[in-house]
């Protein structure tokens, strides 16, 4: 990684444009149905006894993958690794602090901002200890198509600079459709399951990505993230949401095809050891599908500012509503963390993801003894 000097952030500021100086403090009205959905993952949480793990405590687990697990911008640094921007507001750290089972646990946090599937493959080979983990959690696949870079290209790049959002989106769609997308992620799955014991009690939880926008509202049509940035028309918002949907759909297909490849293996015979979680396609008690970030995306009804604290994503040069960064630290990221965090979940968003994962772990690690 190349060291980033203070002038580099100035350059990025010129590329992105000048950040908005106003922060609204209103909160969007919530429909009764949306409130029920949110309460399903934000109500009282209770630990349960661990009657699934086939050995004495502790439960050992890893959090790996990309920035959507590392949590750039969400509070204090987790460790001294400045390249990866691992922060304490990540869903993984929150899960460790509110572990779903009444046992001790050992947690290895190795997710790294900017990691592609190829990077995670190498890291899993080199860092993950064979036979150590009971389960692993990760986000992976977004950087294979440059998901965050696409967001910057289409949403926050100054209009005077060269580049074409539609061309960039088309290239990403081509990458999603390629066999390489599936092959590379399957290679990561293979390496992970080679490091896990060949037994149905040892699992991988793969979490997908999120739509950034409510694309039905009109008030955002003339809004921009900064001066000379593209206007957030319903058309542009729809394109970005469609990309997120396409990415999640492709990841679902990749996970499903991997599970099918395990047919006939004893350790997979009773239940899948790969649990795919699409946070934009959850199901409530009435069987209705909803997104975990519904009501907390950019451009929601009832708010008037992209930096409204009810939004669970970082915008340009925005701040976390639940975590405060203290002091400064040397940056070795190719892009400053204040920019890396853009279009990533804030601590509040990661809190909701943490709760979904708590529920999924309790469901998929049921009492057996």
Number of C-alpha atoms within 10 A of each C-alpha: 8 10 14 15 12 11 9 14 16 11 11 14 18 13 18 24 19 16 18 17 9 10 13 13 13 13 17 16 13 14 10 9 12 17 14 15 22 20 11 15 20 15 10 7 12 12 13 14 12 20 14 14 17 14 9 9 13 13 19 16 21 21 23 26 31 26 29 28 29 30 31 30 30 30 22 17 20 18 12 10 12 16 19 23 29 31 23 22 29 28 29 31 24 17 18 17 10 15 19 21 18 13 14 13 13 14 18 16 19 22 27 26 23 23 22 21 25 16 14 25 21 13 19 21 15 9 10 19 11 14 14 15 22 21 22 21 21 22 22 25 27 25 19 19 20 18 20 17 15 19 18 21 23 24 23 24 26 22 19 9 10 8 13 11 17 13 10 18 22 12 14 20 15 12 15 22 14 11 10 12 19 19 14 18 23 18 16 21 20 14 18 22 21 14 18 23 18 16 15 17 19 22 25 23 20 22 22 23 22 24 24 24 25 21 23 15 14 15 17 24 16 11 18 19 23 22 17 16 23 19 21 23 19 20 13 19 23 18 17 22 18 14 20 20 18 16 23 24 15 17 26 17 13 19 19 15 13 19 15 11 9 14 12 9 12 11 17 18 12 9 11 19 22 21 19 18 21 19 20 19 16 15 14 16 9 7 8 11 13 17 18 24 23 22 24 23 23 29 28 26 19 14 21 19 22 25 25 25 23 21 29 27 30 27 25 24 19 22 21 20 17 12 16 13 13 9 6 6 9 12 17 18 18 14 18 19 20 16 21 24 27 22 23 25 32 30 27 23 21 25 22 19 24 23 21 19 21 20 17 16 18 17 10 16 17 14 13 9 8
